[in-house]
Amino acid sequence: MSLISVILKMMRQSNARKTWRLGLTGLETAIILIAFVIVAAAFAFAVLNLGFASTQKSGEVLKAGLEEATSSIEPAGSVIASGAQSGNSYYVKNVSIYVKTAVGKRPVDMSNDTLTIAYLDPYTHIDRLLRTDDPSTTQVTVTEVKGDGDTLLEFGEIWKIVIHLDNIYGGLDKVQLKPNDVFIVEIKPSVGSMLKVERRIPPSIDPVMDLG
């Protein structure tokens, strides 16, 4: 074999090895690139999924916070006080408060198990007024004025809350609320902030008084 033939053969073998190496390098690069794409896609999916979950959780927390910060009920008209005569003087026998649901709020359970009503004036403070079926002992009554007959205060309905001051003080001879005195009624539903009703007794006690 001539020298030229040997050189040509060696060159062909060298070129074959280079071609094989180039093909192997391209395949490895493709595999690595595909692996990077798969890892990046999985990472992006995890990040997006976590972001959606965090956004949803934040929305739920914000909604719950707004519900707790805003009142579910609001006054529906004036607060009416009823006066009665005992001997030569008049006293405040009861106070009526009309309520309705706030705009966009859920129905409020007005049953005795969930609704708490507190009372405060210069002479007494009661954390939870007593609700009974006995007119002589009950300190507050909650009745439906306009509605569908269930225990829920729903949109479009009106309920009346009557504070029986004569029963709170334990008798006509112990009634102490006087003209110009300020009283506070706190209506606390199970969901949402409380409704605070603060009024002043007029200088002259009449049978019917519109306290605004």
C-alpha positions as CSV (number, residue, x, y, z in Angstrom):
1,M,0.0,0.0,0.0
2,S,1.4,3.3,-1.0
3,L,2.0,6.1,1.4
4,I,-0.7,8.2,-0.2
5,S,-3.3,5.4,0.3
6,V,-2.4,5.1,4.0
7,I,-2.7,8.8,4.5
8,L,-6.1,9.0,2.8
9,K,-7.3,6.0,4.9
10,M,-6.2,7.7,8.1
11,M,-7.9,10.9,7.0
12,R,-11.2,9.0,6.3
13,Q,-11.0,7.3,9.7
14,S,-10.4,10.7,11.4
15,N,-13.3,12.3,9.6
16,A,-15.6,9.4,10.6
17,R,-14.6,9.8,14.3
18,K,-15.2,13.5,14.1
19,T,-18.7,13.0,12.5
20,W,-19.6,10.5,15.2
21,R,-18.5,12.9,18.0
22,L,-20.4,15.8,16.4
23,G,-23.5,13.7,16.3
24,L,-23.1,12.6,19.9
25,T,-22.6,16.2,21.0
26,G,-25.8,17.3,19.2
27,L,-27.9,14.6,20.8
28,E,-26.5,15.4,24.3
29,T,-27.3,19.1,23.7
30,A,-30.9,18.3,22.7
31,I,-31.4,16.1,25.8
32,I,-30.1,18.8,28.1
33,L,-32.3,21.4,26.4
34,I,-35.4,19.3,26.7
35,A,-34.6,18.6,30.4
36,F,-34.2,22.4,31.0
37,V,-37.5,23.0,29.2
38,I,-39.3,20.4,31.3
39,V,-37.8,21.7,34.6
40,A,-38.7,25.3,33.7
41,A,-42.3,24.3,32.8
42,A,-42.7,22.4,36.1
43,F,-41.3,25.3,38.1
44,A,-43.5,27.8,36.3
45,F,-46.6,25.7,36.9
46,A,-45.7,25.4,40.6
47,V,-45.1,29.2,40.9
48,L,-48.4,30.0,39.1
49,N,-50.3,27.5,41.2
50,L,-48.9,28.9,44.4
51,G,-49.7,32.4,43.2
52,F,-53.3,31.5,42.4
53,A,-53.7,29.8,45.8
54,S,-52.2,32.8,47.6
55,T,-54.5,35.2,45.7
56,Q,-57.6,33.1,46.5
57,K,-56.6,32.9,50.2
58,S,-55.9,36.6,50.4
59,G,-59.3,37.3,48.8
60,E,-61.0,35.1,51.4
61,V,-59.2,36.8,54.3
62,L,-60.1,40.2,52.9
63,K,-63.7,39.3,52.5
64,A,-63.9,37.8,56.0
65,G,-62.3,41.0,57.4
66,L,-64.7,43.2,55.6
67,E,-67.7,41.2,56.9
68,E,-66.4,41.5,60.5
69,A,-65.6,45.2,60.2
70,T,-68.9,46.2,58.7
71,S,-72.3,45.9,60.4
72,S,-74.7,43.4,59.0
73,I,-77.7,45.4,60.3
74,E,-78.7,49.0,60.3
75,P,-81.5,51.1,61.7
76,A,-84.8,51.2,59.8
77,G,-86.4,54.4,60.9
78,S,-86.6,56.3,64.2
79,V,-86.1,55.0,67.7
80,I,-89.4,55.3,69.6
81,A,-89.6,55.6,73.4
82,S,-92.9,55.0,75.2
83,G,-93.7,56.8,78.4
84,A,-96.1,55.9,81.1
85,Q,-97.5,57.6,84.2
86,S,-96.7,56.5,87.8
87,G,-98.5,58.7,90.3
88,N,-97.8,62.3,89.4
89,S,-94.7,61.6,87.3
90,Y,-93.9,60.0,83.9
91,Y,-91.3,57.4,83.2
92,V,-89.8,55.7,80.2
93,K,-91.5,52.2,79.9
94,N,-89.8,50.8,76.8
95,V,-87.8,51.7,73.8
96,S,-88.4,50.3,70.3
97,I,-85.7,50.0,67.7
98,Y,-86.4,49.0,64.1
99,V,-83.7,47.3,62.1
100,K,-83.0,45.9,58.6
101,T,-80.1,44.2,56.8
102,A,-77.3,46.4,55.5
103,V,-76.9,46.5,51.7
104,G,-75.2,43.5,50.3
105,K,-75.0,41.6,53.6
106,R,-76.1,38.1,54.4
107,P,-79.2,37.3,56.4
108,V,-78.9,37.7,60.1
109,D,-80.1,35.1,62.6
110,M,-82.3,36.9,65.1
111,S,-82.9,34.0,67.4
112,N,-82.0,34.1,71.0
113,D,-79.2,31.6,70.5
114,T,-77.1,33.8,68.2
115,L,-78.2,37.4,68.7
116,T,-76.9,39.3,71.8
117,I,-78.4,42.6,72.9
118,A,-76.7,44.7,75.6
119,Y,-78.0,47.8,77.4
120,L,-76.2,50.7,79.2
121,D,-77.4,53.9,80.9
122,P,-76.1,56.0,83.8
123,Y,-77.6,53.6,86.3
124,T,-77.2,50.1,85.0
125,H,-75.4,47.9,82.5
126,I,-76.5,44.5,81.2
127,D,-74.2,42.5,79.0
128,R,-77.0,40.3,77.6
129,L,-80.7,41.2,78.0
130,L,-83.0,38.4,79.0
131,R,-85.5,37.1,76.4
132,T,-88.3,35.0,77.8
133,D,-91.9,34.3,76.9
134,D,-93.1,35.9,80.1
135,P,-94.0,39.6,79.5
136,S,-93.4,40.4,83.2
137,T,-89.8,39.2,83.2
138,T,-88.5,39.6,79.7
139,Q,-86.0,42.4,79.2
140,V,-86.1,42.5,75.4
141,T,-88.4,41.2,72.7
142,V,-87.4,40.7,69.1
143,T,-90.3,40.4,66.7
144,E,-90.7,40.5,62.9
145,V,-92.7,43.4,61.5
146,K,-92.3,42.6,57.8
147,G,-90.9,39.3,56.5
148,D,-91.5,35.6,55.7
149,G,-92.0,34.3,59.2
150,D,-88.6,32.6,59.8
151,T,-85.9,33.7,62.3
152,L,-83.7,35.3,59.7
153,L,-83.5,39.0,59.1
154,E,-83.3,39.1,55.3
155,F,-83.1,41.8,52.6
156,G,-86.4,43.7,52.5
157,E,-87.5,42.6,56.0
158,I,-87.9,44.8,59.1
159,W,-87.7,43.6,62.7
160,K,-88.5,45.4,65.9
161,I,-86.4,45.2,69.1
162,V,-88.2,46.4,72.2
163,I,-86.2,47.2,75.4
164,H,-88.4,46.8,78.4
165,L,-87.0,49.3,80.9
166,D,-89.7,48.6,83.5
167,N,-88.6,44.9,83.6
168,I,-84.9,45.9,83.6
169,Y,-85.3,48.0,86.7
170,G,-87.5,45.5,88.4
171,G,-90.8,47.4,88.9
172,L,-92.4,50.8,88.4
173,D,-91.1,52.1,91.8
174,K,-87.5,51.4,90.7
175,V,-87.5,53.0,87.2
176,Q,-84.7,55.5,87.3
177,L,-84.2,56.7,83.7
178,K,-84.7,60.4,83.8
179,P,-85.1,63.3,81.3
180,N,-81.9,64.1,79.4
181,D,-80.3,60.8,80.4
182,V,-78.4,58.9,77.6
183,F,-78.8,55.2,77.0
184,I,-77.0,52.9,74.7
185,V,-78.2,49.6,73.1
186,E,-75.7,47.3,71.4
187,I,-77.1,44.8,68.9
188,K,-74.5,42.1,68.3
189,P,-75.2,39.5,65.5
190,S,-73.2,36.4,65.1
191,V,-71.5,37.7,61.9
192,G,-70.4,41.3,61.4
193,S,-69.8,44.2,63.8
194,M,-72.4,45.3,66.3
195,L,-75.0,48.0,65.7
196,K,-74.7,50.7,68.4
197,V,-77.8,52.8,69.1
198,E,-77.3,55.8,71.4
199,R,-80.1,58.2,72.2
200,R,-81.0,60.9,74.8
201,I,-84.3,61.0,76.7
202,P,-86.1,64.3,76.0
203,P,-86.4,67.0,78.7
204,S,-90.1,66.2,78.9
205,I,-91.3,62.6,79.0
206,D,-94.4,62.0,76.8
207,P,-96.5,58.9,76.1
208,V,-94.8,58.6,72.7
209,M,-91.3,60.1,71.9
210,D,-89.5,60.1,68.6
211,L,-85.8,59.9,69.5
212,G,-84.6,60.1,65.9
